[in-house]
C-alpha cells in the first residue's frame, strides 16, 4: 500500500460523515498515482494491452475548485434540525450541512450557512420524498470562476405560498468575493428526487450567468451542464486543441455537444463543425453562445446521436465525442465505424466505459495514438480521460 496519510485532515469538519469526497486523507500526489493505476486496469480488463499514456494533468486547484453545487434540504434524524448539504456515505435520505467544505468556493460556504440558518428560524419543512410533503427541496449554486458571477437557485415545492423577500434581501447583502448577479426561485413538484423545473421566478437580477473558458465567453442557465472545475476544464480544452491545430481544415462532428463549448473552442482549426445534442435547451444555448463569440462555422443540431449519424450526406473526417457516464450506445459505435473517420477524440468522465468502447473500436481497425488524464475532481475517485483514436 503506497498511501501517505495526511496530517491536516481536520481541514474539513464534515469528512467523516459527508459523501462529497472520499480521498481527502490521502496526499494529492498519491491520489494521482491511484487514479492512473485504476484507469490502466480498466484497459487491461478489456484486453487492451496498449496504454499510451503521455500525460497526467493535475488540477490547478485542489481546494475550492467546484463552480457548481446541488445541495439538498433534509435532516440527520427524524424531525431533526434542518440541514442543507449532501447525503452522508451510504445514506440516501439523510443530509448533512457542508458549510465548512473546502472543495467548494468560499462564497458557496457563506451562502449555505446563511441559507440554512435563515430557514431554521422558519416553520418551513424539508420536502419528504416518501411522504411527498414539504416545501424546501434544493439549493443550486453556480459561479463563474473566471468572471466571479454567482447565480443562486432555491428549489421548492408549491405546497406553500411563501414570501421570500427577506431571504432575497439577506442574500443580496452578503459580502461575496464574487458578484451575485441573480437569485431565482424554481418550483419543482415532481415526485423524483432530482432538480426539475415546473416554473421559475426571477427574484433578483437575471436567471443566468456568464463564464469564460480560455478566450471564449459562455452564457449559462440554471440547469445547463458545464464542467464543474473551470481551471481544469481549460487544461482539457487545450489538449483537444492540440489534437486539431496541426491538421488541415476538415469537417468535424462534436457528438453530445451540450452547450457547445468544445465545438466553439476548436472552431478556428476546422472548416466546419457540427454539434449534435438531444437536449433542445442546450442546443439553443450553444447557438446563442456561438453568436456571442462571433463564430460562424459551428452548426448545432437537436436530435439523438444514433439518428443523426445515419445521415451520410456529409463526409466527416474527424469526430469529437464526450458521452454521458454510461458511454456510447452500440448503435452509435457501429455508425461511427461505418462513417470511417480518420481520427476520433474521445473525452470521458468515466474511463471504465471509455475502455469498453475503445475495445470495440480497436476491433474495427483503429488504434490508440495517445491518452491523457486530467484530474477534474481532486479528493474523489473520479478522473477525466481524453484518448486520440486513429484509423489504421
C-alpha positions, 0 to 999 in steps of 0.5 A: 500500500503506497498511501501517505496519510495526511496530517491536516485532515481536520481541514474539513469538519464534515469528512467523516460523515459527508459523501462529497469526497472520499480521498481527502486523507490521502496526499494529492500526489498519491491520489494521482498515482491511484487514479492512473493505476485504476484507469490502466486496469480498466484497459487491461480488463478489456484486453487492451494491452496498449496504454499510451499514456503521455500525460497526467494533468493535475488540477490547478486547484485542489481546494475550492475548485467546484463552480457548481453545487446541488445541495439538498434540504433534509435532516440527520434524524427524524424531525431533526434540525434542518440541514442543507448539504449532501447525503452522508456515505451510504445514506440516501435520505439523510443530509448533512450541512457542508458549510465548512467544505473546502472543495467548494468556493468560499462564497458557496460556504457563506451562502449555505450557512446563511441559507440554512440558518435563515430557514431554521428560524422558519416553520418551513419543512424539508420536502419528504420524498416518501411522504411527498410533503414539504416545501424546501427541496434544493439549493443550486449554486453556480459561479463563474470562476473566471468572471466571479458571477454567482447565480443562486437557485432555491428549489421548492415545492408549491405546497406553500405560498411563501414570501421570500423577500427577506431571504432575497434581501439577506442574500443580496447583502452578503459580502461575496468575493464574487458578484451575485448577479441573480437569485431565482426561485424554481418550483419543482413538484415532481415526485423524483428526487432530482432538480426539475423545473415546473416554473421559475421566478426571477427574484433578483437580477437575471436567471443566468450567468456568464463564464469564460473558458480560455478566450471564449465567453459562455452564457449559462442557465440554471440547469445547463451542464458545464464542467464543474472545475473551470481551471481544469476544464481549460487544461482539457480544452487545450489538449483537444486543441492540440489534437486539431491545430496541426491538421488541415481544415476538415469537417468535424462532428462534436457528438453530445455537444451540450452547450457547445463549448468544445465545438466553439473552442476548436472552431478556428482549426476546422472548416466546419463543425457540427454539434449534435445534442438531444437536449433542445435547451442546450442546443439553443444555448450553444447557438446563442453562445456561438453568436456571442463569440462571433463564430460562424462555422459551428452548426448545432443540431437537436436530435439523438446521436444514433439518428443523426449519424445515419445521415451520410450526406456529409463526409466527416473526417474527424469526430469529437465525442464526450458521452454521458457516464454510461458511454456510447450506445452500440448503435452509435459505435457501429455508425461511427465505424461505418462513417470511417473517420480518420481520427476520433477524440474521445473525452470521458468522465468515466474511463471504465466505459471509455475502455469498453468502447475503445475495445470495440473500436480497436476491433474495427481497425483503429488504434490508440495514438495517445491518452491523457488524464486530467484530474477534474475532481481532486479528493474523489475517485473520479478522473477525466480521460481524453484518448486520440483514436486513429484509423489504421 
